[in-house]
Amino acid sequence: MRSDWTALPESVTAGIAERVGGTFDVTSASSGNHAEIVSAVTGPAGRIFVKAASGELSVRSLRYELAATRPSTGTHPQSCGSSNPMAG
């Protein structure tokens, strides 16, 4: 089950806003694996795909997915960093 986008801490959404150029629109994905929050975020500077997880297994799964999807050449997913701001 997905968490709502508003579950992200303000520090995370502020970093996302900076990356996409300020104000942004969020389109959340309602299904899928691994992440608690999955959204396409579009702003003046472009569009990014955001995944967030807080549980240890989910975080490890996302890190594996990122590593496994890196092609040897061309464009690939980027990680803007990782932390555990959703843990309480």
HUKA-V165241 format. One record per backbone hydrogen bond with DSSP energy under -1.0 kcal/mol. CO is the residue of the C=O (numbers start at 0). NH is the residue of the N-H. Records with the same first field share a line. If there is no record, write none. Layout:
CO=NH  NH
This chain:
3=6
4=7
8=12
9=13
10=14
11=15
12=16
13=17
14=18
15=19
16=21
19=44
24=41
26=39
32=34
35=2
36=51
37=28
38=49
39=26
40=47
41=24
42=45
45=42
47=40
49=38
51=35  36
54=58
55=59
56=60
57=61
58=62
59=63
60=64
61=65
62=66
63=67
64=68
83=86
